[in-house]
Amino acid sequence: MTQAPLTVRIATWSARHRWPVFLLWFVGTLGTLGAGLAFGGIRTIDVEQDPNGPRLESEVAYEVLGAGEPVAPAERLVIVLDGGPNAARDPTFQQEVHLLVADLTAAKASVDGVEQPTFDSVVDPYSLSPAEAGGVISPDASTVQVVGNIPGERPVVEQKLAPVPAIVDAARARMSTAQIHIVSSTFINRDINELISSELDNSLKVTIPITFVILLVAFGAIVAAGIPLALAATSLAAAYGLLGLYSQAVGPVSPNAIQLIVLMGLAVAVDYSLFMITRFRSERQRGATVQAAIETSSSTAGRAVFFSGVAVVISLGGLVTLGISLFTSMAVGTMGVVAVSVIGSLTFLPATLAIVGDRVNRGRPTTWLARLAQLVPVAPVRAAGRRALGALDRRASRPPGSGFWATLVNAVMGRPVLMTVLSAALLLAVASPVVRLRTGTTDITGFPSTIDGIAGIKLINDRFPFGQNLHLDVVVTHADQADVQAAIEQLKTRLLAIPGLSGPPFERPSADGTARLVSFTMSGGRNDEANRAIVRQVRSEIRPELFGPLAAEGVEVYVAGQAARTLDVTGIYSDATPRIFAFVLGLSFVLMLVAFRSIVIPIKAILLNLLSTAAAFGVLVLVFQDGWLADPLGVVPGSVIESWVPVFIFTILFGLSMDYHLFILTRIKEARDRGLDSRAAVARGISVTSGTITSAASIMVVVFAVFVTFKFVFIQQLGLGLAVAVFIDATLIRSILLPATMTLLGDWNWWLPRFMGWLPHVTIEGASGEPEVEAGPA
C-alpha cells in the first residue's frame, strides 16, 4: 500500500493527537510572540534610511565630498515657528523666541543615569547677521527656525530629547496664535510608527467583524466562522514574534513590514481555513467519519494549501534578490506569516476539526428565528417554523456544485467564444492605462501632516523658497588640479545651456580641498521626466566627454541631487523587474507543469494572471495618476506610482492567484481522474469551488481595501492594487475566462509533449471517496 504524503500524515497525526496539538499551537505561536517582545520587540529603521541597501551614485557623491570631514554622530533638531505675516518683526514674538532658545539651551536630560545637556548648540535666529538670517527667517517675515544640535548616537539622542516636548508645549501655550512644529528624525520616526500601529488597530476593528460576517454567510455557522479567525490571530502573533527576533538578530526592519504582515496574514490564514473546512464539511455530509473527513480534506484541499503556500513564500522570496534590506525585511515578514498559516493548516486545523467534529455546524443564526417560531403556541406559526427549518436543512444538505454557481458556469461554458471575447476585451480596456504607468519616489513630505515633524517640513518648504528648489549636484575629485579645474569650468558652461538648469552655480570644496561640489538649480519636481532626462544626459554624454580623458589620472565625477536619487531608486526596481518576473513566472510554470503534467495549463494560468495584474495596474494609473475617484477613495493623486509598489503587487498577486488556481484546477483534475470527460470535469471543479473562492476573495478584497484608508500613499496604492486584482481574479478570470477557455481547449488543456514524458508524477490532490456527478443547476 502506497504511503500517504508527508503533509497528509502530519495532518492525520495532528487529528489523532488533537488536544496536545491544539494546546501546543497556542503555546508555540503566543510563545514566539512573547520571545519577540522579550528580546525588544520589532526594531524598525528610519523611513528614509537603508544602511544595507545598494550604493547609489547620488549617495556616493556626498560621501566622496565629505570623506575628509570628521563627522561626529548627532541629530539636527529644528523648531519652526509661524506667527503670521510680519510676525518675525514683532518685538513680542522675538522675545518669545529668545525665551524658547534660552529654555532649550538650559535643557538637561538623564543619559544612562548621568545628567547631560540636551544640546551642544542652539542657534537664535535673531543673533545672526542679515546674510545668515536669510536661512532661518522667511522672506515674508512670518516664520523663523530655531536650530539645535544634539550630539550622540540614536539611543543617546532619544534620552536627551526627553525635556524638549515640554519646553515646546510651554512655548505653544504662551504663543497661542502661532504654529509651532518640531522637526526631528527621532520624533518623526516615532510618530510614524505610532500612526502605523494606530491605523492597524483601527483597520482590524473593521476587517475582523466584516471577515466574521463573510465567514458566517459562507459557512452558515458561528463555530465554523470562528476557527479561521483563530488561525489568523495566532498566525499574526507568531509572525510578529518572528519579525521581532529577525529585527534584533539580523537588523532593523521597515515599519511597513508590520502592515504587510496584517495585510497578508489575515487574508491567507482565512483563505486556507476556508478551503480546509469546506472540504471537511463536504466529506462529513457525504457520510465519512470525522477522521476520514480530516484525512480526505488534508489530502485534497490541505495539499493544495501546502503547495500554494510554498508558491507564495517562494514568489515573495524573489523580492530578496533586490538586495535592499528594508524590502528584504518586508518580504521576510510576509513570508513568515504565510509559512505559519500553512503550518497551522496542517496541524492546528485538523486538531481543531477533530475536537469540534460536527459541532463545526453549531450556531446557525438562520435557524434561530425558525426555532423560536416552533415555540410559539399558535399552530400556523409553529407549522411555518417547521417548514422554514426544513427548507434550511434541505439547503444545507444540498450537494456541492449545485445552485447558482453551477448555473453560471454552465451558461458560460455554453457560449465559450462570446464569453472569452467579451471578458478579455473588458480586461484589456481596464488594463490599457498601464502603458502610461510611471514610477517614482515620494519624499518624506508624502507622509501625512498629522505628524508634527512632517507638518514642520512642509511649512519650511512653503515659507522658504530654497526649501522647495531642486538641485543638480556634481561632485568632482582631484579638483585641486589645473586640468580638472578647466574641465569644471567647461561643465558649468555646458550645464547652464541645458533648459531646466539655472545658476549661478553654487560651489563648495571638500575639507581637504581635493573634491568640489558644483550645484545647479533645477526647475520642476524630482519625478519629472524632463529632469530625469537631464540627469541621464549629464551622466552619459557630458561627463564622459569632459572628464573621460582625465579618468586615467583617477578623476571621478558623480551626479547627484533629488532627481538623480529618484532616477537611481527607480532604476533599482526597473532593473530588477525582469529578474523578478522571470523568477516568479518560472516558478509558477514549473510548479503547475509538474503538478498537472500539462504544458497548456501553466501557460494559460500565467497569461490569465498577467491579465489581472495589468488590469490592477491600469486602475492604479487611473486613480493615483489621473485622479479618477480620488476624492471618494480619500487619496491624493500624483504624477507617479511609488517605485516598489508594482513589483510588490506582482509578487504577492502571483502567489495569491496560485491559491485559487491550484484549488480550482486540482478539483477539475480530481474529477477528470475519476472518469468525467474534460467539459464535465471543468463544470464540476469550478462549480464546487466557486462559492468557497468567492467567500475567500471577498475577505481578501475587504482586507486589502481597508488599507486604502491608511494615510500613507504607497500603502494606499498597494491596498487598492491588490483589492482590484483579487476582485478581478475571482470574478472575470475564475468565473468566466477560465471555464470559457478550458471549454474551448477541451482535452488540449491536458496536453504534454512526448519529450516531456519524463516528468515525475507529482499530484497535489490525494484520494477521495467522493463520487463524481456532472454539475448542473439545483
Legacy VTK file of the C-alpha trace (Angstrom):
# vtk DataFile Version 3.0
C-alpha trace
ASCII
DATASET POLYDATA
POINTS 778 float
0.000 0.000 0.000
1.360 3.410 -1.010
2.309 5.588 1.915
0.383 8.835 2.248
2.291 12.066 1.547
4.074 13.693 4.464
1.613 16.590 4.642
-1.299 14.163 4.966
0.494 12.127 7.618
1.159 15.305 9.624
-2.492 16.324 9.404
-3.874 12.929 10.376
-1.365 12.600 13.221
-2.463 16.029 14.458
-6.092 14.916 14.327
-5.350 11.775 16.346
-3.422 13.794 18.962
-5.851 16.671 18.810
-5.655 18.075 22.338
-1.843 18.173 22.675
-1.511 19.678 19.175
-4.284 22.201 19.851
-2.641 23.372 23.078
0.898 23.298 21.678
-0.202 25.521 18.787
-1.230 28.282 21.172
1.891 27.761 23.284
4.106 27.914 20.185
2.525 30.921 18.483
1.947 33.017 21.584
5.325 31.920 22.940
7.005 33.147 19.750
5.273 36.489 20.203
6.442 36.586 23.818
10.004 35.780 22.809
10.000 38.573 20.254
8.749 41.035 22.844
11.228 39.792 25.451
14.151 40.498 23.117
12.975 44.047 22.487
10.079 43.745 20.059
10.190 44.790 16.423
13.104 47.153 15.828
12.327 49.497 12.938
14.584 51.782 10.951
14.160 55.362 9.794
11.672 55.586 6.930
14.241 57.122 4.561
17.307 55.099 5.533
18.631 51.739 4.465
22.226 51.223 5.588
22.467 47.883 3.801
20.923 48.963 0.512
22.819 49.234 -2.778
25.246 52.144 -3.103
23.602 54.721 -5.333
25.675 57.218 -7.290
23.527 60.034 -5.891
24.565 58.986 -2.359
28.211 58.167 -3.069
28.661 61.732 -4.353
28.121 63.244 -0.916
30.220 60.549 0.768
33.112 61.480 -1.502
32.612 65.195 -0.827
32.630 64.656 2.935
35.321 61.988 3.049
37.854 64.387 4.554
35.498 65.783 7.173
35.264 64.098 10.572
31.560 63.876 11.341
30.546 63.233 14.926
27.243 61.435 15.407
24.475 63.927 16.138
20.914 64.870 15.271
19.835 68.245 13.954
16.592 69.464 15.504
14.605 72.377 14.080
11.709 74.154 15.769
9.595 76.040 13.224
7.504 78.974 14.471
4.925 80.592 12.175
3.284 83.687 13.677
1.643 85.051 10.535
2.670 87.955 8.234
5.492 90.116 9.648
5.422 88.241 12.973
9.199 87.899 12.921
9.481 91.704 13.168
7.182 91.884 16.210
9.197 92.550 19.448
6.822 90.347 21.467
7.300 87.453 19.039
11.052 87.978 19.128
11.033 87.939 22.928
9.191 84.603 22.942
11.759 83.156 20.507
14.590 84.353 22.789
12.874 82.659 25.751
12.449 79.406 23.777
16.140 79.458 22.819
17.110 80.003 26.454
14.925 77.129 27.636
16.380 74.792 25.021
19.950 75.849 25.843
19.352 75.124 29.530
17.638 71.794 28.874
19.214 68.751 30.531
18.343 65.066 30.478
19.439 61.894 32.233
21.537 59.732 29.921
22.159 56.296 31.394
21.789 57.818 34.852
24.078 60.813 34.222
22.584 64.267 33.703
23.805 65.910 30.493
22.862 68.983 28.421
20.447 68.133 25.630
22.052 70.458 23.060
25.644 71.421 22.423
24.440 74.405 20.391
21.157 76.244 19.837
21.021 78.988 17.200
18.885 82.041 17.956
17.696 83.335 14.536
17.937 86.929 15.769
21.586 86.596 16.741
22.734 86.037 13.157
23.955 88.534 10.615
21.444 89.672 7.967
23.088 87.405 5.380
22.944 84.365 7.666
19.442 85.158 8.968
18.019 84.666 5.477
18.284 80.943 6.002
16.207 80.863 9.188
13.856 83.858 8.854
11.428 83.610 5.949
11.331 86.376 3.287
7.784 87.348 4.335
8.909 87.527 7.991
6.179 85.115 9.040
8.291 82.140 10.043
11.528 81.538 11.920
13.598 78.438 12.606
15.405 77.654 15.845
18.138 75.131 15.054
19.766 72.927 17.674
22.347 70.154 17.568
22.095 67.088 19.812
25.377 65.102 19.943
25.395 61.338 20.249
24.196 58.130 18.645
20.467 57.463 18.273
19.965 55.769 21.706
21.680 58.731 23.420
19.720 61.276 21.387
16.449 59.575 22.323
17.249 60.076 26.019
18.435 63.657 25.550
15.212 64.598 23.750
13.087 63.882 26.829
12.679 67.510 28.019
12.109 69.006 24.542
8.342 68.304 24.119
7.503 70.002 27.435
9.600 73.074 26.536
7.878 73.385 23.165
4.426 72.816 24.685
5.119 75.689 27.068
6.021 77.901 24.111
2.806 76.871 22.351
0.817 77.849 25.439
2.485 81.288 25.534
2.157 81.806 21.749
-1.362 80.518 21.292
-1.837 82.124 17.851
1.383 80.700 16.358
2.020 77.375 14.658
4.972 75.592 16.260
6.385 72.298 14.985
9.361 70.142 15.984
11.342 68.692 13.069
13.356 65.785 14.446
14.097 62.490 12.711
13.734 60.671 16.038
10.318 62.171 16.734
9.177 61.739 13.110
10.018 58.039 13.077
8.417 57.541 16.486
5.246 59.278 15.299
5.177 57.286 12.055
5.436 54.000 13.962
2.697 55.107 16.363
0.473 56.122 13.441
1.054 52.770 11.765
0.098 50.956 14.972
-2.991 53.133 15.400
-4.106 52.593 11.812
-3.515 48.850 12.095
-5.634 48.731 15.243
-8.392 50.697 13.541
-8.214 48.546 10.414
-8.540 45.351 12.461
-11.614 46.798 14.177
-13.186 46.973 10.709
-11.761 43.943 8.928
-12.252 41.335 11.658
-16.026 41.939 12.100
-16.545 42.078 8.318
-14.458 38.941 7.864
-16.521 37.169 10.513
-19.761 38.185 8.776
-18.493 36.897 5.412
-17.408 33.637 7.024
-20.778 33.375 8.738
-22.546 33.800 5.405
-20.196 31.295 3.758
-20.492 28.613 6.455
-23.843 29.485 7.992
-22.445 28.536 11.407
-20.725 30.535 14.143
-18.273 27.785 15.133
-17.078 27.270 11.552
-16.708 31.035 11.124
-14.663 31.387 14.306
-11.997 28.778 13.515
-10.382 30.726 10.612
-10.155 33.837 12.772
-8.419 31.814 15.495
-5.853 30.590 12.965
-5.392 34.128 11.600
-4.913 35.674 15.057
-2.360 33.096 16.186
-0.506 33.235 12.851
-0.240 37.007 13.159
1.041 36.658 16.733
3.751 34.209 15.667
4.703 36.366 12.665
5.077 39.431 14.904
7.351 37.427 17.184
9.443 36.097 14.301
9.822 39.570 12.799
10.842 40.914 16.200
13.524 38.247 16.577
14.691 38.878 12.994
14.923 42.630 13.604
17.005 42.112 16.735
19.291 39.409 15.320
19.729 40.491 11.685
18.887 44.190 11.525
16.083 46.725 11.886
13.118 46.324 9.561
10.853 48.596 7.597
7.831 49.954 9.525
5.755 48.839 6.527
6.631 45.203 7.249
4.162 45.244 10.149
1.386 46.459 7.862
2.142 43.766 5.306
2.023 41.042 7.943
-1.544 42.052 8.788
-2.416 42.535 5.120
-1.284 39.056 4.111
-1.740 37.149 7.367
-5.437 37.821 7.761
-6.040 37.109 4.078
-4.158 33.833 3.623
-4.949 32.295 7.024
-8.669 32.758 6.448
-8.348 31.531 2.864
-6.588 28.336 3.860
-9.123 27.667 6.614
-11.997 28.173 4.190
-10.625 25.569 1.806
-9.992 23.013 4.546
-13.225 23.464 6.495
-15.367 23.476 3.348
-13.905 20.154 2.228
-14.245 18.678 5.726
-17.935 19.581 5.879
-18.458 18.229 2.376
-16.926 14.878 3.332
-18.986 14.696 6.534
-22.111 15.461 4.553
-21.228 12.567 2.259
-21.118 10.244 5.281
-17.401 9.933 6.021
-16.254 9.619 9.631
-14.618 12.621 11.266
-11.168 11.056 10.989
-11.753 10.046 7.352
-13.106 13.500 6.526
-9.998 15.102 8.001
-7.753 12.726 6.094
-9.535 13.449 2.809
-9.529 17.196 3.493
-5.808 17.162 4.190
-5.039 15.021 1.140
-7.076 17.271 -1.166
-7.626 20.848 -0.032
-4.821 20.553 2.534
-2.228 19.583 -0.036
-3.450 22.336 -2.357
-2.974 24.777 0.524
0.524 23.431 1.150
1.640 23.763 -2.469
0.060 27.185 -2.936
1.589 28.386 0.346
5.005 27.205 -0.775
4.433 29.047 -4.066
3.541 32.246 -2.201
6.637 32.020 0.009
8.960 31.346 -2.927
7.352 34.098 -5.011
7.911 36.584 -2.219
11.455 35.286 -1.962
12.053 36.938 -5.321
11.968 40.279 -3.512
15.070 39.302 -1.554
17.017 39.463 -4.831
16.540 43.242 -4.811
19.357 43.468 -2.276
17.575 46.164 -0.259
17.397 45.265 3.409
14.188 47.206 4.039
12.343 45.256 1.361
14.023 42.044 2.404
12.504 42.611 5.847
9.088 43.246 4.273
9.416 40.011 2.307
10.633 38.095 5.367
7.685 39.284 7.461
5.176 38.364 4.766
6.808 35.006 4.073
6.789 34.274 7.804
3.066 34.816 8.275
2.254 32.719 5.181
4.513 29.893 6.350
2.958 29.919 9.833
-0.527 29.855 8.263
0.423 26.811 6.164
1.814 25.005 9.212
-1.367 25.839 11.115
-3.469 24.454 8.265
-1.656 21.116 8.584
-1.668 20.932 12.385
-3.990 23.340 14.177
-6.907 22.999 11.760
-7.002 19.145 11.715
-6.676 19.078 15.519
-9.459 21.650 15.915
-11.757 19.862 13.474
-11.128 16.593 15.309
-12.131 18.284 18.571
-15.290 20.001 17.323
-16.389 17.338 14.819
-19.954 18.011 13.701
-20.162 20.824 16.208
-18.440 22.841 13.476
-22.004 23.385 12.227
-23.212 24.761 15.555
-24.619 28.264 15.873
-26.694 28.635 12.738
-28.289 32.112 13.005
-30.589 31.427 10.074
-32.336 28.721 12.099
-32.862 30.766 15.244
-35.994 32.548 14.080
-37.482 29.306 12.787
-36.783 27.556 16.085
-38.340 30.418 18.012
-41.412 30.149 15.796
-41.744 26.474 16.741
-42.084 27.534 20.401
-44.980 29.891 19.718
-48.282 28.308 20.910
-50.008 29.160 17.630
-50.379 26.250 15.196
-49.864 28.194 11.923
-46.753 29.901 13.306
-45.317 26.624 14.558
-46.025 24.998 11.194
-44.314 27.860 9.385
-41.313 27.453 11.663
-41.122 23.725 10.893
-41.340 24.395 7.145
-38.656 27.096 7.309
-36.357 24.841 9.329
-36.899 22.006 6.864
-36.084 24.290 3.943
-32.888 25.442 5.636
-31.876 21.850 6.382
-32.503 20.857 2.764
-30.432 23.806 1.569
-27.616 22.926 3.965
-27.616 19.315 2.756
-27.619 20.301 -0.909
-24.643 18.648 -2.647
-21.680 20.854 -3.519
-21.581 22.113 -7.065
-25.267 22.850 -7.404
-27.262 26.035 -7.395
-26.211 29.470 -8.641
-22.582 28.677 -9.453
-23.466 25.582 -11.456
-25.992 27.630 -13.434
-23.442 30.396 -14.096
-20.628 28.035 -15.086
-22.852 26.073 -17.446
-24.110 29.296 -19.002
-20.525 30.483 -19.582
-19.445 27.132 -20.984
-22.453 27.168 -23.310
-21.090 30.313 -25.028
-17.322 29.980 -24.638
-16.288 32.131 -27.627
-18.559 35.044 -26.731
-17.606 34.926 -23.038
-13.892 34.755 -23.828
-14.006 37.682 -26.245
-16.181 39.910 -24.034
-14.307 39.307 -20.779
-10.870 39.572 -22.403
-11.874 42.807 -24.160
-13.133 44.279 -20.893
-9.931 43.380 -19.038
-7.745 44.753 -21.825
-9.715 48.008 -21.731
-9.202 48.298 -17.971
-5.518 47.414 -18.364
-4.869 49.866 -21.214
-3.784 52.797 -18.962
-0.829 50.670 -17.831
1.132 51.977 -20.825
1.173 55.345 -19.025
2.353 53.943 -15.683
5.284 55.951 -14.309
7.148 55.041 -11.168
8.930 57.464 -8.904
9.652 58.273 -5.286
7.705 60.105 -2.649
9.848 62.140 -0.296
9.097 62.418 3.385
6.507 65.132 2.719
4.359 62.390 1.254
3.608 61.288 4.802
0.513 62.772 6.476
0.663 66.252 8.002
-0.884 64.893 11.206
2.719 64.017 12.090
4.127 67.151 13.701
7.555 66.912 12.088
6.090 66.400 8.620
3.890 69.480 9.075
7.037 71.387 10.055
8.928 70.266 6.942
6.020 71.252 4.711
5.868 74.664 6.418
9.594 75.189 5.788
9.195 74.217 2.137
6.277 76.620 1.809
7.806 79.656 3.512
11.453 79.353 2.481
11.920 79.451 -1.312
15.148 77.464 -1.210
13.356 74.747 0.752
11.464 73.544 -2.284
14.063 74.032 -5.020
15.647 71.051 -6.707
19.348 70.898 -7.391
21.585 69.021 -9.762
24.783 68.403 -7.817
28.039 67.342 -9.461
30.949 66.189 -7.271
34.384 66.073 -8.917
37.509 64.548 -7.342
41.090 65.875 -7.811
39.541 69.325 -8.156
42.789 70.940 -6.997
44.463 70.072 -10.323
44.544 72.659 -13.093
43.247 70.406 -15.859
40.333 69.282 -13.658
39.524 72.911 -12.800
39.423 73.722 -16.522
37.031 70.795 -17.085
34.791 72.058 -14.243
34.580 75.480 -15.940
33.522 73.788 -19.171
30.999 71.734 -17.186
29.375 74.892 -15.805
29.085 76.383 -19.277
27.599 73.206 -20.754
25.095 72.633 -17.945
23.843 76.211 -17.821
22.980 75.845 -21.517
20.571 72.975 -20.738
16.921 74.110 -20.444
15.702 73.433 -16.905
19.030 74.221 -15.212
19.924 77.676 -13.971
22.627 79.433 -11.986
24.715 80.916 -10.796
26.130 77.554 -9.706
26.944 77.126 -6.036
30.411 75.705 -5.364
31.855 74.164 -2.236
35.187 72.372 -1.787
35.673 69.361 0.464
37.506 69.777 3.760
40.822 68.671 2.250
40.262 70.623 -0.981
40.604 67.568 -3.232
36.919 67.362 -4.185
34.447 70.031 -5.262
30.666 70.275 -5.327
29.105 72.252 -8.186
25.351 72.711 -7.700
22.801 73.983 -10.216
19.180 74.962 -9.596
16.723 72.605 -11.309
13.131 73.521 -12.155
10.114 71.249 -11.719
9.813 68.216 -9.469
12.004 65.251 -8.627
9.747 62.876 -10.587
9.535 64.973 -13.770
10.691 63.031 -16.807
12.469 66.141 -18.124
14.658 66.231 -15.014
15.444 62.534 -15.271
16.456 63.140 -18.900
18.828 65.896 -17.757
20.488 63.544 -15.264
20.878 60.869 -17.959
22.336 63.415 -20.381
24.895 64.674 -17.871
25.903 61.150 -16.859
26.013 59.528 -20.303
27.097 62.406 -22.579
28.623 65.431 -20.859
30.529 63.590 -18.108
32.441 61.198 -20.387
33.083 63.971 -22.931
34.603 66.420 -20.440
36.152 64.120 -17.853
36.726 60.901 -19.789
40.264 61.931 -20.806
41.031 62.613 -17.128
39.934 59.180 -15.906
43.468 57.850 -16.271
44.543 60.362 -13.610
41.962 58.894 -11.198
39.419 61.702 -11.632
35.892 60.623 -10.724
32.653 62.540 -11.313
29.356 61.849 -9.527
25.962 63.309 -10.436
23.554 63.707 -7.511
20.538 65.690 -6.344
16.872 64.904 -5.796
16.084 63.984 -9.398
19.264 61.889 -9.634
18.319 59.994 -6.489
14.819 59.339 -7.845
16.341 58.033 -11.076
18.718 55.789 -9.100
15.974 54.400 -6.844
13.522 53.701 -9.662
16.396 52.148 -11.573
16.837 49.544 -8.828
13.319 48.265 -9.397
13.216 48.667 -13.181
16.497 46.766 -13.465
15.280 44.056 -11.088
11.810 43.702 -12.639
12.846 41.326 -15.467
14.735 39.145 -12.980
11.821 39.023 -10.523
9.267 38.430 -13.298
11.376 35.578 -14.664
11.784 34.117 -11.157
8.067 34.224 -10.286
6.760 33.215 -13.721
9.331 30.455 -13.996
8.397 29.118 -10.574
4.684 29.201 -11.400
5.257 27.445 -14.707
7.405 24.657 -13.249
5.116 24.059 -10.264
1.972 23.763 -12.381
3.750 21.811 -15.109
4.836 19.153 -12.623
1.580 19.184 -10.663
-0.751 18.815 -13.668
1.575 17.253 -16.273
0.319 19.733 -18.841
2.112 22.490 -20.691
-1.124 24.265 -21.618
-2.449 24.783 -18.071
0.610 26.675 -16.728
0.884 28.847 -19.850
-2.805 29.735 -19.681
-2.633 30.349 -15.919
0.305 32.731 -16.363
-1.464 34.635 -19.142
-4.632 34.993 -17.053
-2.654 36.170 -14.033
-0.754 38.685 -16.137
-4.077 39.978 -17.469
-5.494 40.539 -13.977
-2.209 42.148 -12.848
-2.207 44.507 -15.835
-5.824 45.442 -15.093
-4.890 46.252 -11.480
-2.008 48.430 -12.667
-4.385 50.157 -15.073
-6.703 51.043 -12.194
-3.744 52.389 -10.184
-2.870 54.711 -13.058
-6.482 55.907 -13.370
-6.815 56.616 -9.630
-3.359 57.741 -8.469
-2.050 59.401 -11.646
-5.224 60.591 -13.385
-7.282 61.254 -10.248
-10.328 59.104 -11.093
-12.442 58.576 -7.943
-9.615 60.086 -5.886
-11.948 62.126 -3.661
-14.385 59.287 -2.831
-11.429 56.993 -2.097
-9.706 59.650 0.002
-6.414 59.557 -1.922
-4.240 62.396 -3.196
-3.318 61.795 -6.847
0.202 62.470 -8.035
2.301 62.057 -11.131
3.809 58.664 -10.266
3.268 55.318 -8.566
5.739 54.561 -5.761
8.653 52.730 -7.391
8.447 49.498 -5.360
4.655 49.076 -5.391
4.255 47.396 -8.847
6.950 44.813 -8.066
5.396 44.053 -4.689
1.883 43.768 -6.124
3.126 41.442 -8.838
4.893 39.037 -6.481
2.086 38.999 -3.896
-0.659 38.667 -6.507
1.004 35.796 -8.320
1.400 33.955 -5.060
-2.224 34.544 -4.054
-3.509 33.676 -7.517
-1.836 30.307 -7.160
-4.182 29.630 -4.231
-7.291 29.978 -6.332
-5.870 28.427 -9.473
-4.495 25.374 -7.691
-7.679 24.946 -5.679
-9.850 25.019 -8.812
-7.604 23.018 -11.107
-6.966 20.285 -8.577
-10.722 19.751 -8.233
-11.027 19.689 -12.029
-8.203 17.179 -12.308
-9.679 15.154 -9.452
-12.993 14.916 -11.334
-11.266 14.086 -14.615
-9.163 11.362 -12.996
-12.398 9.744 -11.781
-13.808 9.389 -15.268
-15.606 12.618 -16.201
-14.845 13.995 -19.659
-12.971 17.286 -19.941
-16.057 19.524 -20.199
-17.886 17.845 -17.326
-14.765 17.900 -15.157
-14.338 21.639 -15.728
-18.001 22.283 -14.875
-17.751 20.108 -11.772
-14.476 21.550 -10.470
-15.416 25.198 -10.929
-18.984 24.776 -9.643
-17.808 23.039 -6.472
-15.093 25.604 -5.685
-16.684 28.881 -6.850
-18.637 29.529 -3.664
-15.607 28.986 -1.458
-13.357 31.088 -3.691
-15.909 33.891 -3.786
-16.023 33.960 0.008
-12.228 33.850 0.254
-11.846 36.576 -2.348
-14.455 38.741 -0.619
-12.414 38.616 2.575
-9.197 39.449 0.735
-10.835 42.355 -1.077
-12.151 43.741 2.230
-8.769 43.373 3.962
-6.881 44.980 1.089
-9.480 47.715 0.530
-9.275 48.810 4.169
-5.619 49.662 3.557
-6.755 52.318 1.083
-7.981 54.253 4.134
-4.428 54.474 5.517
-2.697 57.850 5.327
0.417 56.512 3.588
0.114 56.851 -0.185
2.241 53.800 -1.000
0.139 51.600 1.302
-2.986 53.026 -0.370
-1.552 52.082 -3.754
-0.625 48.604 -2.570
-4.045 48.017 -0.970
-6.062 49.248 -3.956
-3.924 47.347 -6.454
-4.292 44.063 -4.574
-8.017 44.580 -3.893
-8.750 45.228 -7.579
-6.549 42.351 -8.729
-8.160 39.822 -6.359
-11.661 41.033 -7.281
-10.919 40.635 -10.999
-9.196 37.316 -10.373
-12.202 35.844 -8.544
-14.858 37.205 -10.905
-13.920 37.697 -14.542
-10.883 35.392 -14.500
-12.063 32.392 -12.451
-15.800 32.532 -13.147
-15.777 33.452 -16.835
-12.425 33.376 -18.633
-11.166 30.164 -17.022
-14.231 27.986 -17.740
-14.677 29.553 -21.186
-11.071 28.969 -22.279
-10.970 25.467 -20.786
-14.145 24.638 -22.706
-12.615 25.900 -25.952
-9.415 23.920 -25.440
-11.130 20.707 -24.283
-8.688 17.809 -23.964
-5.874 20.082 -25.178
-5.868 21.502 -21.648
-4.017 18.384 -20.565
-1.568 18.145 -23.463
2.028 17.317 -22.613
4.661 16.946 -25.358
6.091 13.454 -25.601
9.633 14.664 -24.966
8.459 15.828 -21.504
7.092 12.443 -20.514
9.981 12.030 -18.069
8.342 14.493 -15.666
7.627 12.928 -12.271
4.044 12.063 -11.362
3.531 14.500 -8.512
-0.109 15.140 -7.718
-1.462 17.819 -5.448
-4.854 16.263 -4.832
-4.934 12.970 -2.985
-7.503 10.250 -2.882
-11.138 10.957 -2.099
-14.095 8.702 -1.946
-16.413 11.414 -3.219
-18.454 10.147 -6.175
-18.399 12.472 -9.142
-21.561 13.762 -10.723
-21.829 16.267 -13.505
-22.527 19.765 -12.275
-25.912 21.140 -13.035
-28.454 23.537 -11.686
-30.205 22.672 -8.488
LINES 1 779
778 0 1 2 3 4 5 6 7 8 9 10 11 12 13 14 15 16 17 18 19 20 21 22 23 24 25 26 27 28 29 30 31 32 33 34 35 36 37 38 39 40 41 42 43 44 45 46 47 48 49 50 51 52 53 54 55 56 57 58 59 60 61 62 63 64 65 66 67 68 69 70 71 72 73 74 75 76 77 78 79 80 81 82 83 84 85 86 87 88 89 90 91 92 93 94 95 96 97 98 99 100 101 102 103 104 105 106 107 108 109 110 111 112 113 114 115 116 117 118 119 120 121 122 123 124 125 126 127 128 129 130 131 132 133 134 135 136 137 138 139 140 141 142 143 144 145 146 147 148 149 150 151 152 153 154 155 156 157 158 159 160 161 162 163 164 165 166 167 168 169 170 171 172 173 174 175 176 177 178 179 180 181 182 183 184 185 186 187 188 189 190 191 192 193 194 195 196 197 198 199 200 201 202 203 204 205 206 207 208 209 210 211 212 213 214 215 216 217 218 219 220 221 222 223 224 225 226 227 228 229 230 231 232 233 234 235 236 237 238 239 240 241 242 243 244 245 246 247 248 249 250 251 252 253 254 255 256 257 258 259 260 261 262 263 264 265 266 267 268 269 270 271 272 273 274 275 276 277 278 279 280 281 282 283 284 285 286 287 288 289 290 291 292 293 294 295 296 297 298 299 300 301 302 303 304 305 306 307 308 309 310 311 312 313 314 315 316 317 318 319 320 321 322 323 324 325 326 327 328 329 330 331 332 333 334 335 336 337 338 339 340 341 342 343 344 345 346 347 348 349 350 351 352 353 354 355 356 357 358 359 360 361 362 363 364 365 366 367 368 369 370 371 372 373 374 375 376 377 378 379 380 381 382 383 384 385 386 387 388 389 390 391 392 393 394 395 396 397 398 399 400 401 402 403 404 405 406 407 408 409 410 411 412 413 414 415 416 417 418 419 420 421 422 423 424 425 426 427 428 429 430 431 432 433 434 435 436 437 438 439 440 441 442 443 444 445 446 447 448 449 450 451 452 453 454 455 456 457 458 459 460 461 462 463 464 465 466 467 468 469 470 471 472 473 474 475 476 477 478 479 480 481 482 483 484 485 486 487 488 489 490 491 492 493 494 495 496 497 498 499 500 501 502 503 504 505 506 507 508 509 510 511 512 513 514 515 516 517 518 519 520 521 522 523 524 525 526 527 528 529 530 531 532 533 534 535 536 537 538 539 540 541 542 543 544 545 546 547 548 549 550 551 552 553 554 555 556 557 558 559 560 561 562 563 564 565 566 567 568 569 570 571 572 573 574 575 576 577 578 579 580 581 582 583 584 585 586 587 588 589 590 591 592 593 594 595 596 597 598 599 600 601 602 603 604 605 606 607 608 609 610 611 612 613 614 615 616 617 618 619 620 621 622 623 624 625 626 627 628 629 630 631 632 633 634 635 636 637 638 639 640 641 642 643 644 645 646 647 648 649 650 651 652 653 654 655 656 657 658 659 660 661 662 663 664 665 666 667 668 669 670 671 672 673 674 675 676 677 678 679 680 681 682 683 684 685 686 687 688 689 690 691 692 693 694 695 696 697 698 699 700 701 702 703 704 705 706 707 708 709 710 711 712 713 714 715 716 717 718 719 720 721 722 723 724 725 726 727 728 729 730 731 732 733 734 735 736 737 738 739 740 741 742 743 744 745 746 747 748 749 750 751 752 753 754 755 756 757 758 759 760 761 762 763 764 765 766 767 768 769 770 771 772 773 774 775 776 777
